[in-house]
Amino acid sequence: MKISNLLEKDFKIVEKKKIWFIIPACIVAVAIAVMVIFGVTTGEPLNLGMDFTGGYTINVSLSTKLTDSTYQTYTEQVTDIIEALKDENGNSYGLKVANIQRQGSGDTAALYVKYKAAPDADDARMNDEINPAIEEALGEVFKIIPAVTSEGDNHTVTYSDFRLVDDTFKQKSESIKAAVSGASGFALSDDRKSITFTASGVSESFVADVIKAATIDDRYSGQARKSDSVSATVSGELLTDALLAISLAIVLMLVYIAFRFEVSSGLSAIVALLHDIIIMFSFMAIFHIEISSTFIAALITILGYSINNTIIVFDRIRENSKSLYYKNSTATFIANQSIRETLMRSINTSITTLITIAMVAIIGVPSIRVFALPIIAGLLAGTFSSIFISPSIWAMWKDRKRKLPKSDKEKKTEGKKAAVA
């Protein structure tokens, strides 16, 4: 069937408004159920980021050791070290890494780590005890650990990605000699990456002692230092500013649409925008995606995008309402006709935008993906609301204001006759 023929069919979208209202209601119900489950199991119904809950950051400088191939390994290692950190009594601090971003390149390459405060730990304990413990524990990331091979009494300590200078060679030779009884004959290889020595007896403890003695704390290409903290006060201000920005945007849109069209159109559009906001929050809750300032940016972006689609539909509704062909038609019939005339335009615009954002979500780095995912949910919600929600609400509003003598079917027949004439 051709698309043009398909669009000629009367799907009676507005008449089926109960279905369109039930669909988002079901999504919200699922989101509430998921939030309850997460609230009971983890104590966090929503995955609120540090922008709203507060927390701390630490900068892990890795220099040239941080590359595309090692990024994932270092990210996992840093996460494991922080989240597994325990106090002197062996009790876990319960720390959670919120986000890790890669910054710089070459000598300035580093990991910017955001983590939430330990449960029930105040700022004093975090700054005096836990944060210093994190910095000390992250020292494990910077250790250059060699490999040890043995042939009889001859042993070789090899640093695959590190060249020894004379001072380091002497220092590590002395450390090995102190750790291994009878070690002697130390020599440095021509490529300055290996230390050879002789010692009798090889065992697992022997190898472990050699590795421990030969491990290098690479403070040149690795260090962790506290960078910043986000207090609960700043988080509260951010949340207040975000709500203010969204509210102001909605009010200004209402004023514009009411002035450009009519009050009923403005109120219908605002209800559709609230639908988009709720659906986006529901999406974040269901998949437990972190809600941060990036999400707020995505939310405001979708508000602008969704209202554009809605205005297109209302612009056609206004034109059809003034047309002589639909002079005596019901608002329901006019809304259906306007939806049908703008349907492909709305769908095509949304699909082209969706393809671009989907590529960003698939190929982009994690920090960009956090922005792209709610955008995708918002695009789908905005397209749905502009086609099914806002016109239906407008028709309900208008039809209640007047009693019409003829049915939609009769008006449709009259409209076709007038068009032929």
N, C-alpha and C positions, 0 to 999 in steps of 0.2 A: 504494500500500500504506500502511495506517495505521501510525503510529509504534508504537502499542500492539502490533500484530501483528508488526512488525519486531523488537520487543524480546523477543517470545516465541521467536524463533528461537535455536537454540544455535549460536553462532558458534565455539565451542571456542577461545576466546581463549588459554587457557593452553596447550592442545595446540600452538598455533602460535607458541610462545615463541621459537623460533629466528629467526623472521621479525622479531619485535619486538626481539630482541637485535642482529640484523644492521643494522637501520635506523640506530640511533645510532652503531654501529661505522663505518658508511659515512660518516656526517657527520664523525666524528672523523678518519677517514682523509683526507677532503677538506681539513679544517682543517690537518692536519699538512702536507699537500702545499702548501697556500697559504702556510703559515708558512715552509716551506723556500724557496719562490719569493721571498717578500718578504725573507727573510734573505740570499739571494744577490744580489738586485737592489738593495735599499736598505740592507741591514745591520741591519734591524729586523724580526725575525719577527713581533713584536706591536707594535701602535701604543700604546706605553705613554705615558701623559700625564705631565705634570710632577710630579704627585703621587708618582710612582714613580721617575722618572729625574732629577728636579731641574731647575732652570732659573731663569729670571728674569722679572720682570714690569715693565711700564712703564705709567704712567697718561697717556693722551693727552687732555687737557682741551680740549674744543671749544666749550663754552658753547652759545649759542643756534644755532650753525651745525650742531649735530648734531640732526637731526630724523628722523622716520620715512622721509622721502623721500631724505635724504642718508646714512642709516646704511650702506647697502650700498656706496655709493661710497667713503665714508671707510674702511670695513673693508677693501675691496680695495686702496685706496691705501696704507694702513698696512702691510698684508701684503706688497705688492710692494716697498715701500721697505726693509723689514727683510730680506726674503729675498734681495733683489738687492744688498745692501750689500757693498762690496768694500774691501780694504785699500789702502794707498798704492801697492802694486805692481800693483793691478788684479786681484788674486785674490779670488774670492768667499769670504766667511767660512763659507758653508754653513749659515746660520741658518734655522731652521724655526719658524714661528708655530704654537703649539699650540692656542690658543683666544683669541677676542676677545669680551668681554662688554660690553654697553652698561650704563652706570651713570648714575644721576641724570637730571635733566631741567632744561630751561631753562638758567640760568646755571651750574648744576653738572653739566651733561651731559658725559660723558667716555667714552672707550673704555679698558677695562682689558685690556691685551694681555699674554698669556703666551707666552713663546718659550723654546725649548730652547737650551742653551749650544752654542756652535760646536764642531764636532768637534775633539778634541785641544787645546781651549783650557781652561786652568785658571782658577780663580777670579780670580787676580791679573790675567791678561790680559783676562778679561771685564770686570772692574771698572775697570781702568786704560785700556784701549784700546777694546774693542768696545762696551760699554754707552754711553760718552760719544759714540762715533761714531753709534750709533743715535739718541740724543737729538738730535744735530746734524742728522742726515739727516731726522728727522721734522719738522724745521722747515719742510720743503717743504709739509707738510699745512696749515700755518697761514698761508701767503702768500695775500694777496688780490690776485689777478691781474686787471687791468682789460682791457677791450676797446678797441681803437684804430680809429677810422674817419677817413677823410681825404676832403676835397673840395678839390682843388687844393692851395693852400698852407695851407688851414685844417684843423686836426687836432683831434679830440676824444678825450679819454681818459675812459672811462665805467666807474664802479664800480657795478655793478647792485645789490649788497646792502650797500653801505657808504656812510655819509655822512662827508664830510671836515670836520674842524675846521680852524680857521685855521692852526694850527701845522703840521698835516699837509699842507695845501694849499701852504704856503710851502716846506716841505721837499721835496715832490714836484716843485714847479715848478723849484726849484734843481737837483734831480737830473736832470730832463729837459733843462734848459738846458745842464748840463754834458755830457750824453750826445749832444745834438743841436746841431750847429753852426748858429748863427744863429736859434735858437728865441727868440721874443719874444711880447709881447702876451698874457701869461697871464691867464686869467679863470676864476672859479669860478661854476658855474651856480647858479640860485636854489634848486634842490633839494639843492645841495651834494654831488652825486654825479658831477659831470663837470668836467673841466679842459679848457679850450680854449686853443689857442695857434697861432701861425703859424710856418711854416718851409718853406723851398723844398726840393723834391726828395723823392720818396717811393719807397722800395724795401723789399725784404724785410728787409734789415739795419736800415733806418731804423725800421720797425715793431718789430723785435725789440729794438732799443736803447731805444725808448720804453717798451715793456712792461717791460723789465728795470728801467729807471729809475723807473717809476711803480708797480711792485709794492710792496705794503705788507706788512711783517712784523707780522701781527696778534697781538701778544703778549697783548692783553687777552682775546681770545676763543680763544686757542690756545697751549698749552704742553705739552711732554712732560717728564716727570720720573720718575726711577727710583722705584719704589714698594717693591719687596720682592724677595727671592730665596728659592728653595726649594733647600736643600742636599741632597746625596745622603744625608746622615745622617738628615735629617728624613724623606726618602722611604723609607729602610730601616725606620725606626720605624713609619711608616704601614703599610707592607706587613706587618710583623710583627704589628701590632695588628689588621689586617684578618684575617690568617690565624688569629690567636688568637680573634677574635670568631666567625668561622665555625666553627672547631673546637669552641668552647665551646657554641655553639648546637646543633650536631649531637649532641654528647655528651648534653646535657640533654634533647634530643628522644628520643634512644635510651633514656635512663633513664625518661622519662615513658611512652613507648609500651610498653616492657618491663613496667613496673609496671601500666599500664592494661590491657594486653592480654596479650602474652607475648613472650619473648625473640625468637622467630622472626619475629614481626611487627615488632619494633623493628629487627632487623637488615635485614629486607626493606625497610623504610621508609628506612633510612639509605642503602642501596644506591641506592634511587630518588633520594634527594637528591643523592648524588654524581653520578648520571646527569645531573640538572638542572644542577649546577655545571659539569660537563664540556661539556654541550651549549651553555650560555651562553658559556663561554670559546671554544668552537669557532665560534659565531656571530660573536663579536667578531673572531676571527682571520680568518675567511673574508671578511668585509666590511671588515676593517682599520679598525674603529671604535676610537676612542681609549678606552683602559682607564684610568680615573681613580678617585678616591674615590667619584664618583657611581656608577660601576659596582658598587663594593663595596656601596653602599647598595641598589642594585637587586638584587644577589645575595642579600643577607640578606632583603629583602622577599619574594623568590620562595621562599626556603626556608620561610618561614612560611606562604605561600600554598599551596605544593605539599604540605606535610605535612598541611594541613587536608583537602585532597581525599583524601589517602592514608588518613587516619584514618577518614574516612567509609566507605571501602571496607572497612577492617579491622573497623570496628564492625559492619558487616553480616556479615562473615565470622564474627565471634564469635557473633553471634545465630544464624546458620545452623548453626554447629558444635554449638551447644547444643540445636538443634531435634531433636525426635524423628523428623521427616521425613527428616533427613539423618544419622541416627545412624551408619549403616554406610557412608556415602558417602565417596568418596575426597576428599582435599584439593583435587585438581584440579576435581572436580565442584562442590564448595562454592565454590571461588574463581570459577569461571565463573558460577555462579548469583548470587553476590554482586555481581560486576561488572555483570551484566545488570540487577540491581535498582537499582543506583546510577548506571548509565551516563548517563541523561538528566539527572540532578541535577548530575553533574560537568560534562557538556557545557554545560548551560544556564548554570551559574555562570561557567564559563570564557569563554563567548561574551559575556556581559554585561560582564564585566571587560575583555575584549579590545577591545570596541567603545569603551569609555571611554578606554583607554590609546592606542588607535589614533588617536582624535581629538586627543589631546594630542601625539602624534608628528607628526601632519599639520599641525596649526594652531599648536602651541607654538613658542616661541623656541628657537634652537639649544641653549642650555644645558639646557632641559627635554627636548628631543628626545634628547639623549645619555642621559638617564635612562630615557625611555620605550622606546627601541628594545630594549635588553637585557631590559626587563620583558616586552615582547611575546614575545621568544624564550623567556624563562623560563616564561611562561604556557603556551605550546605544549608545551614540554618537560615541565613539571610535570603537565599534563593527561595527556600520553602516559604518563609514568612511573607515575602513580597508577592508571591503567586497565590498562596492559599489562605494566609491569615489576614493580612491587612484589607484586601478587597472584601472578604467575607464579613469582617467587622463593620466596614463602611456600609455594606448593603443592609446589614441588620439595623444599623443606626438609622439609615434613611427610610427603610421600609416601615419602621415603627412610627414614623412621623405622618404617614399618610395611608389612606386606604385606597387601593387601586381597583378599578372595576373589571379589569381584564387580566387574564393569566399571562405568564411569560410566553407560553406557546403562541398565544394569539398575537402578542406584540412582535414576536419573531416573524410570524407569517406576514404581518403588516409591513414590517421592515423590509422583507424580501420583495413584496409587491411594489413598494415605493422605490426600491433600488432598480427593479426592472423597468418601471415607468420612467 
